[in-house]
Amino acid sequence: MKPLRLLLMFSSLLGLFNSLFAESLKVGDPAPVVSGTTDSGTTLDLGAVYKANVYTVVWFYPKALTGGCTKQGCSLRDASTELTKQGAAVVGVSVDPIEKQKEFKEVNHFPFPLIADTDKTVVKAFGQAGTMMAARECYVIKGGKIVYKDTGVTDQQAANVLAFIASDKKG
């Protein structure tokens, strides 16, 4: 019995260690087709969002109603009219519960859905370790593929995305 218990414990630790060093998705990778529960309690199928729009902006943030996350979301909110003109849909994702996402959206007047990824399905599908919270990342998806990615950006998030879209349309 002892060797089996030791083997199970080792396997569990190995799985935890591997998840800590998960590699997030890169430009050129297929965008994950996954669903999540939104701030309104409905299910949002990201695959359907990709198909319905030229671009889909999926932004991840660590914690709703905190400084950096609010700056990141508000930059996208403030650019939402221009993003829509460019054919982009915006979806936010964190591991916060529905109630916190709803409050975050209402307080900041976000015109886009926020996914309450409490089971970390979306976070993990995008290759994040997802041990405690989402990492600050932003992906732009076009034609089912990731065409742009940045990490760690807050108040310049929308400017970076719009600059990418402008260059993509020229290119």
C-alpha positions as CSV (number, residue, x, y, z in Angstrom):
1,M,0.0,0.0,0.0
2,K,2.8,2.4,0.8
3,P,4.4,2.3,-2.8
4,L,1.0,3.0,-4.3
5,R,0.4,5.9,-2.0
6,L,3.8,7.3,-2.8
7,L,3.2,6.9,-6.5
8,L,-0.1,8.7,-6.3
9,M,1.4,11.5,-4.3
10,F,4.3,11.9,-6.8
11,S,1.9,11.9,-9.8
12,S,-0.2,14.6,-8.1
13,L,2.9,16.8,-7.4
14,L,4.1,16.3,-11.0
15,G,0.7,17.4,-12.4
16,L,0.8,20.5,-10.1
17,F,4.4,21.3,-11.1
18,N,3.5,21.0,-14.9
19,S,0.5,23.2,-14.5
20,L,2.7,26.0,-12.9
21,F,4.7,26.1,-16.1
22,A,2.0,25.8,-18.6
23,E,2.8,27.7,-21.8
24,S,0.2,30.2,-23.0
25,L,-0.9,30.3,-26.6
26,K,1.1,32.1,-29.2
27,V,0.4,34.0,-32.4
28,G,-0.5,31.4,-35.1
29,D,-2.1,28.9,-32.7
30,P,-5.7,28.0,-33.2
31,A,-8.0,29.9,-30.9
32,P,-9.7,27.7,-28.3
33,V,-13.3,27.0,-28.9
34,V,-14.6,27.0,-25.4
35,S,-17.6,28.3,-23.5
36,G,-18.0,30.2,-20.3
37,T,-20.6,31.7,-18.0
38,T,-21.0,35.5,-18.4
39,D,-21.7,38.2,-15.8
40,S,-25.4,37.8,-16.7
41,G,-25.3,34.1,-16.0
42,T,-25.7,33.0,-19.7
43,T,-23.3,30.8,-21.6
44,L,-21.0,32.4,-24.2
45,D,-19.5,30.2,-26.9
46,L,-16.3,31.8,-28.0
47,G,-16.3,29.8,-31.2
48,A,-19.6,31.5,-32.2
49,V,-18.1,34.9,-31.3
50,Y,-15.1,34.2,-33.5
51,K,-17.3,33.3,-36.5
52,A,-19.6,36.3,-36.0
53,N,-16.8,38.9,-36.1
54,V,-13.8,39.8,-38.1
55,Y,-11.8,40.1,-34.9
56,T,-12.4,38.9,-31.4
57,V,-10.5,40.5,-28.5
58,V,-10.2,38.2,-25.5
59,W,-8.6,39.9,-22.6
60,F,-7.7,38.2,-19.3
61,Y,-7.3,40.0,-16.0
62,P,-6.3,38.8,-12.5
63,K,-9.0,40.4,-10.3
64,A,-12.1,42.4,-11.0
65,L,-12.4,45.8,-9.3
66,T,-8.7,46.3,-8.8
67,G,-6.5,49.1,-10.2
68,G,-4.7,47.5,-13.1
69,C,-7.7,45.4,-14.2
70,T,-9.9,48.5,-14.2
71,K,-7.4,50.4,-16.3
72,Q,-7.2,47.6,-18.8
73,G,-11.0,47.2,-19.0
74,C,-11.6,50.9,-19.2
75,S,-9.2,51.3,-22.1
76,L,-11.1,48.7,-24.0
77,R,-14.4,50.3,-23.0
78,D,-13.3,53.8,-24.1
79,A,-12.3,52.4,-27.5
80,S,-15.4,50.1,-27.9
81,T,-17.0,52.3,-30.6
82,E,-13.8,52.2,-32.7
83,L,-13.2,48.5,-32.0
84,T,-16.8,47.8,-33.2
85,K,-16.2,49.8,-36.3
86,Q,-13.2,47.7,-37.0
87,G,-15.3,44.5,-36.7
88,A,-14.0,43.5,-33.3
89,A,-16.0,41.9,-30.4
90,V,-14.5,42.2,-26.9
91,V,-14.8,39.6,-24.2
92,G,-13.2,39.8,-20.7
93,V,-12.2,36.8,-18.6
94,S,-11.2,36.3,-15.0
95,V,-11.8,33.7,-12.4
96,D,-14.0,36.0,-10.3
97,P,-17.5,34.8,-9.6
98,I,-20.6,36.0,-11.6
99,E,-21.6,38.5,-8.9
100,K,-18.1,40.2,-8.9
101,Q,-18.1,40.2,-12.7
102,K,-21.5,41.8,-12.8
103,E,-20.4,44.5,-10.3
104,F,-17.2,45.1,-12.3
105,K,-19.2,45.6,-15.5
106,E,-21.8,47.8,-13.9
107,V,-19.4,50.1,-12.0
108,N,-17.3,50.6,-15.1
109,H,-20.1,50.6,-17.7
110,F,-18.5,47.9,-19.8
111,P,-20.4,47.3,-23.1
112,F,-19.0,43.8,-23.5
113,P,-19.5,40.5,-21.7
114,L,-17.2,39.3,-18.9
115,I,-16.7,35.6,-18.3
116,A,-16.8,34.3,-14.8
117,D,-14.3,31.5,-15.3
118,T,-14.5,30.1,-11.8
119,D,-13.7,26.5,-13.0
120,K,-10.8,27.9,-15.0
121,T,-11.9,26.2,-18.3
122,V,-11.2,29.3,-20.4
123,V,-8.0,30.2,-18.6
124,K,-6.6,26.7,-19.1
125,A,-7.8,26.5,-22.7
126,F,-5.6,29.6,-23.4
127,G,-2.7,27.8,-21.8
128,Q,-2.5,29.8,-18.6
129,A,-1.4,28.0,-15.5
130,G,-4.6,29.2,-13.7
131,T,-3.4,28.1,-10.3
132,M,-5.0,31.2,-8.5
133,M,-6.1,33.8,-11.0
134,A,-5.8,34.6,-14.7
135,A,-2.6,36.2,-16.0
136,R,-3.0,39.6,-17.6
137,E,-3.0,38.8,-21.4
138,C,-4.9,39.9,-24.4
139,Y,-5.4,38.0,-27.6
140,V,-6.8,39.1,-30.9
141,I,-8.4,36.2,-32.9
142,K,-9.2,36.3,-36.6
143,G,-10.4,33.4,-38.7
144,G,-10.1,31.1,-35.8
145,K,-6.4,31.8,-35.2
146,I,-4.6,34.0,-32.7
147,V,-3.1,36.8,-34.7
148,Y,-1.9,39.1,-31.9
149,K,-1.0,38.7,-28.2
150,D,0.3,41.0,-25.5
151,T,0.9,40.5,-21.8
152,G,1.0,42.8,-18.8
153,V,-0.6,45.8,-20.5
154,T,-3.2,47.9,-18.6
155,D,-4.2,51.4,-19.8
156,Q,-2.6,51.0,-23.2
157,Q,-4.5,47.8,-24.0
158,A,-7.0,49.3,-26.5
159,A,-4.3,51.4,-28.2
160,N,-2.2,48.3,-28.8
161,V,-5.1,46.3,-30.1
162,L,-6.2,49.1,-32.4
163,A,-2.7,49.6,-33.7
164,F,-2.5,45.9,-34.5
165,I,-5.8,45.9,-36.3
166,A,-4.8,48.9,-38.4
167,S,-1.5,47.2,-39.4
168,D,-3.4,44.0,-40.1
169,K,-5.8,45.7,-42.4
170,K,-2.9,47.3,-44.4
171,G,-0.9,44.1,-44.6
